[in-house]
């Protein structure tokens, strides 16, 4: 099967920063929404977009914390949103739609990683619910405001998607919960979401992308103990990085999502998974960590996940067309 998953020679790489990829790009007059845009990579994404002239909406579960983190940044507004609560998603979307504004960029950056077994809503596994279902419902509810003819939706995934395809027989891990495999499934869902959204949205001029930001130590690791990070070879007994060069800075880590959201090189393209500020290659068959697994880009699985997500959330902006 042919694939669009091949480098386009973007000129950028793993150490490129948000400033590098935005050089010469003017986002004045653009309105972006960045979930989790007040911490870690999200904060760097918000900062970069505003410095390029965009106005950014940051919906946050912890509104006070978001307002404190974003104090001093121009052209930023904060609202309340809990992605694990579909009523909160509905309320946020209704408030935004009532404003009459349209969105040029939507970056689904917020997420949780390797958390203890947690149930939300009607018993959904928290990583799948927060990382995927919340963003699925948010984008579908905001669809009337997503600007046709040029808007982009960016779904922040991870190389963690190598850890698991969608567990169709048990997506909510009612049997044998494994926090890393559950994270992997959620990150696979982020890629598949972009694949199918791009298919549905491209006739409207709306394109979707997913990406791996790279290895970065941010608050995303808050559920991991120091012992676990030592075991994975990230830090030593003192908490210092074992190999500082193995990790990106937040400015480097945020670069790929900013590139996917704004690069002129991606005009007319979509539905692809990116890494290191370029389109990623297919994952090597020998099990290497780079690239994208075929289970995350399979259009049939993407359509199946969309249908499952619509059934679970009760939301589908494309119900008559999908």
C-alpha positions, -999 to +999 in steps of 0.1 A: +000+000+000+014+034-009+019+059+018+023+097+022+046+090+052+079+102+037+101+131+045+095+163+024+130+177+032+116+205+054+150+219+062+144+215+099+153+187+123+153+174+158+170+204+173+150+231+155+130+254+177+097+271+175+115+303+165+132+285+137+101+270+122+081+303+125+108+325+110+092+347+084+056+335+092+031+362+103+001+349+122-015+383+127-053+380+126-052+342+132-070+327+161-056+295+176-068+271+203-042+251+223-054+226+249-030+224+278-015+256+265-002+267+299+023+240+308+052+222+292+051+220+255+017+237+254+031+268+271+059+270+246+034+265+218+012+293+231+042+316+235+055+309+200+021+315+183+015+348+202+050+360+193+042+353+157+011+375+160-017+350+167-043+353+194-045+321+214-073+306+235-062+283+262-089+261+277-077+248+310-088+224+337-069+245+362-079+280+352-061+298+380-029+279+373-032+287+336-038+324+342-007+325+364+015+307+339+003+329+310+005+362+328+025+387+308+018+371+274-002+393+250-032+380+230-040+351+253-074+343+268-081+315+293-113+295+296-124+264+316-123+229+301-119+194+315-113+170+286-123+141+308-158+156+314-179+157+282-203+181+298-174+205+304-164+200+267-200+208+256-202+239+278-168+253+266-177+247+229-211+264+233-195+294+249-170+297+221-196+292+194-217+319+210-188+344+205-193+341+167-155+337+161-138+312+139-107+292+145-077+290+122-056+265+143-066+239+168-038+221+186-048+192+208-018+193+231-032+184+265-028+148+278-019+124+306+007+097+305+012+064+323-013+073+351-025+048+376-057+030+366-083+057+367-119+058+355-138+088+343-173+094+329-192+062+325-161+041+335-138+050+306-101+045+310-087+079+317-059+081+292-081+070+263-109+093+275-087+124+281-061+121+253-085+110+226-123+111+234-121+146+249-103+160+219-126+141+195-157+156+212-141+191+214-132+193+177-166+179+166-185+204+187-163+232+175-166+222+139-190+250+129-163+275+140-133+258+124-125+280+094-130+264+061-104+269+034-073+269+054-077+258+091-055+231+105-062+207+134-031+192+150-033+161+172-003+157+195+006+120+197+038+104+206+063+076+198+044+060+226+019+049+200+044+021+192+033+005+225-002-006+214-027-005+186-064+000+195-076-028+217-109-032+199-121-059+223-113-039+254-105-002+247-112+008+283-089-018+298-114-036+319-090-065+319-054-064+330-046-027+330-011-017+319-005+020+322+021+021+294+001+001+269-029+022+278-009+053+270+002+037+237-034+030+227-044+066+235-015+079+214-024+056+185-059+070+188-045+105+184-029+095+151-060+077+138-082+107+147-061+130+125-062+105+096-100+103+095-106+140+104-084+149+074-104+126+051-137+142+063-124+178+064-103+182+033-132+189+010-138+219+033-101+230+031-095+218+067-065+196+071-054+175+101-020+163+113-005+143+141+030+142+155+056+130+180+072+160+197+103+141+208+116+132+242+112+161+266+109+161+304+078+181+313+050+179+338+036+151+316+058+128+336+041+137+369+027+102+374+062+086+372+083+080+403+120+087+403+126+049+404+107+045+372+126+072+355+159+057+367+147+023+353+140+038+319+175+054+319+163+090+320+178+101+353+203+090+379+198+085+416+201+122+422+175+131+396+200+144+371+196+136+334+218+106+325+222+119+289+210+155+285+215+153+248+188+126+246+161+151+254+148+181+236+143+214+252+107+226+255+113+250+226+126+221+205+098+198+216+071+223+207+086+230+173+070+200+155+034+209+165+040+245+156+055+235+123+025+212+115+001+240+124+018+267+103+042+255+077+035+266+041+052+234+030+022+214+042-004+233+021-025+208+002-013+179+025-028+163+056-035+131+075+002+125+081+022+119+112+052+142+118+083+141+138+114+164+141+096+191+120+091+169+090+068+141+078+078+109+095+088+077+076+070+044+083+083+027+114+111+002+107+100-034+106+128-044+131+110-026+159+130+006+160+113+035+178+114+061+149+086+066+124+049+057+125+034+023+129+010+011+102-017+004+127-018+041+134-023+052+098-046+025+085-077+044+071-100+015+079-090+015+116-093+053+116-129+051+103-136+024+129-122+045+157-143+075+145-174+054+146-166+041+181-158+076+194-191+089+180-210+061+197-193+067+230-195+105+230-228+110+211-211+136+189-203+135+152-202+167+132-201+146+100-228+121+108-245+125+074-212+124+055-189+099+072 
